[in-house]
C-alpha cells in the first residue's frame, strides 16, 4: 500500500531543489490556514475571515516562523493514474511564495500551473478540477482529508461558472479546518472574489484541451508565457475528473 512518504517529493524535476520537508502538522493549525488563504480574501471575504478581533500579532509571529524556515514545507495531493499535485512553500528570502505544480513520475519535468506570491500567476484550476483533486481517494498524500486538500488548492482556483452548491462544499471545509462560525457567508465571499486572478472563463479547445482566458494563466494559450500545446494537453488530461 502506498504511504505518504512514497509520494512526498525529494525532488521535483524541472523545479528548485528544495530542500522539501513534510509538515503535515501545519494543516492542523488555524493560523496556517489564515495565512494560506490570505490572497483569496479580498474585500468582504477578508473581513469575514479575520474579523475585528483577529489576533494580528499572533498571525505575524506564526508567518515569520513559517517563512523563516530553512526547509520548504511541501504538501502532496495524489490524483488518478499516478499524477500528483504538489503545493510547495518556497521559503527563499525576498522570493517567497507558494507554487502549485502538477507532476507524474514519467514526465521529464513538473508543470507549474499557479504561483501565489507578489507576482501571482494563475489560475491553474477550474472548480470541477479542484473538487475532483480534493476528493480523489488515491492514498499516499500529505493528508487523506478532502477538506484540507480543497483549502490547499483553493488559491489556484479561478472559475466564473462555480455551481451554487460550491458554497456548501467550501463552507464545510472552512468549518472543519478553521472552525469558521460564519462559514457559509465566508465561503460565498471567497468564491465571489477568487483572489488575485478573479473568476475566469474556461472552455474546451477543438483538440479537447481545457483552457481559460486568464491574463496571468499558464493555461491560457493566448499568453506569451503559456504552456506549450503538448504540455497544456497533458495538464488537462491529468486534471480531468
Protein Blocks (a to p, Z undefined) as FASTA:
>chain_A
ZZfklmpcfbdghiaebjadddfklmmpmklmmmmmmmmmgcjlmmmmnommlcfklmmm
mmmmmmmpfbdcddddddeehiacdddddfbehiaccddddddfkbmbdcdfbdcdfkdc
ddfbdfklmmmmmmpcbghifbfcfklmmmmmmmmgccfkbcfklmmmmmmmmmmmnopa
klmlmmmmmmmnnpmnopadddddfkopacdfbfkbcklmkbmkbccfklmmmmmmmmmZ
Z
